[in-house]
Amino acid sequence: MRLSVWDAYYNHYAENDVLWNRGMADESLVNEILNDRWAHRTDLTFLEIGCGLGHDSLYTLLQPIIMNVICLEPSSSALHSAMVRVRVALSNISTIITTRDDRGTTFVIDGVKRVTFVHAALGVNFSTILGSEPLIDLVWIRSVLQHLCDADAHFILSYVKTLLRPGGRLVVKEFIFCPGVKPEPFVACGQMVGPQHTRPSATFAQLLRDHYRSCEITQSSMQSLCTLKTNSSTVCADVISCTDNAPKPVRG
Ligand SMILES: C[S@@+](CC[C@H](N)C(=O)[O-])C[C@H]1O[C@@H](n2cnc3c(N)ncnc32)[C@H](O)[C@@H]1O
């Protein structure tokens, strides 16, 4: 899907749509943040790729284990909504100092935490704006890869691997389809906006395994969302968490 379509969609539609604006963080992200593996940490750097309206990034920013949040989003309308959402949520409880550099706009919160809003897309035809240093502990991607072709999805998964610190983790949540039940793109504000590259569960899992040695896969019930989108209760979302970012062994 062309990036301008996302912008038009967010401009006219998303804030008032229950499918897109749930007003809360995703349950799988909440579970990840609460996982024992992160207990006793207070310094994590979190990256959300395709943060949309910013609900998930805001949630992580408010968690004691998180110190830095990076929200990457190609739609300027969505990124603006995310910035406003974060500012409004924090304005009564924190001091926010705004700084800007080549990468984007950063809010420094009470002189301690940081959230950076990066206006960019990732993929084969885009720059690697986040650099190539392994500085990220947790990467969250939700409902993004299902809109991207294999080449862009592979690019992102490979790039994320370079960004993850040792022991870092990528968590991806995407609609998949069961045999015979492929969710169709749908029309909203005159545009086709549904997923175009939704993959069967096994294909989706393989995509991740091409880059990461250790992947846990769980299925999440997103039936209410799916019913809205596809009129089918058999479509669900896979959550894949990739922990091991060591290089894959070369097959001999
Ligand atoms: C279905 S929305 C999901 C937004 C958010 N993650 C959520 O779950 O509410 C897909 C998002 O992916 C973003 N996106 C599309 N292509 C992208 C790319 N190449 N790199 C990063 N984000 C992209 C879109 O702008 C859009 O915000």
The ligand as an SDF file (V2000), in Angstrom:
LIG
                    3D

 27 29  0  0  0  0  0  0  0  0999 V2000
   -2.4910   -1.2880   10.3690 C   0  0  0  0  0  0  0  0  0  0  0  0
   -1.5260    0.0810   10.8310 S   0  0  0  0  0  0  0  0  0  0  0  0
   -0.9870   -0.4210   12.4430 C   0  0  0  0  0  0  0  0  0  0  0  0
   -0.6350    0.7340   13.3280 C   0  0  0  0  0  0  0  0  0  0  0  0
   -0.2900    0.3340   14.7600 C   0  0  0  0  0  0  0  0  0  0  0  0
    0.8820   -0.5340   14.7980 N   0  0  0  0  0  0  0  0  0  0  0  0
   -1.4640   -0.3520   15.4020 C   0  0  0  0  0  0  0  0  0  0  0  0
   -1.3960   -1.5680   15.5960 O   0  0  0  0  0  0  0  0  0  0  0  0
   -2.4550    0.3100   15.6800 O   0  0  0  0  0  0  0  0  0  0  0  0
   -0.0510   -0.1480    9.8610 C   0  0  0  0  0  0  0  0  0  0  0  0
    0.9710    0.9350   10.1200 C   0  0  0  0  0  0  0  0  0  0  0  0
    2.1790    0.5990    9.4450 O   0  0  0  0  0  0  0  0  0  0  0  0
    2.7340    1.7930    8.9450 C   0  0  0  0  0  0  0  0  0  0  0  0
    3.6290    1.4340    7.8470 N   0  0  0  0  0  0  0  0  0  0  0  0
    3.2900    1.1530    6.5800 C   0  0  0  0  0  0  0  0  0  0  0  0
    4.3850    0.9030    5.8480 N   0  0  0  0  0  0  0  0  0  0  0  0
    5.4560    1.0260    6.6750 C   0  0  0  0  0  0  0  0  0  0  0  0
    6.8730    0.8920    6.5080 C   0  0  0  0  0  0  0  0  0  0  0  0
    7.4020    0.5770    5.3210 N   0  0  0  0  0  0  0  0  0  0  0  0
    7.6730    1.1100    7.5800 N   0  0  0  0  0  0  0  0  0  0  0  0
    7.1260    1.4160    8.7840 C   0  0  0  0  0  0  0  0  0  0  0  0
    5.7920    1.5490    8.9970 N   0  0  0  0  0  0  0  0  0  0  0  0
    4.9630    1.3530    7.9590 C   0  0  0  0  0  0  0  0  0  0  0  0
    1.5150    2.5870    8.4970 C   0  0  0  0  0  0  0  0  0  0  0  0
    1.7740    3.9530    8.3310 O   0  0  0  0  0  0  0  0  0  0  0  0
    0.5410    2.2840    9.5970 C   0  0  0  0  0  0  0  0  0  0  0  0
    0.6000    3.2090   10.6500 O   0  0  0  0  0  0  0  0  0  0  0  0
  1  2  1  0
  2  3  1  0
  2 10  1  0
  3  4  1  0
  4  5  1  0
  5  6  1  0
  5  7  1  0
  7  8  2  0
  7  9  1  0
 10 11  1  0
 11 12  1  0
 11 26  1  0
 12 13  1  0
 13 14  1  0
 13 24  1  0
 14 15  1  0
 14 23  1  0
 15 16  2  0
 16 17  1  0
 17 18  1  0
 17 23  2  0
 18 19  1  0
 18 20  2  0
 20 21  1  0
 21 22  2  0
 22 23  1  0
 24 25  1  0
 24 26  1  0
 26 27  1  0
M  CHG  2   2   1   9  -1
M  END
$$$$
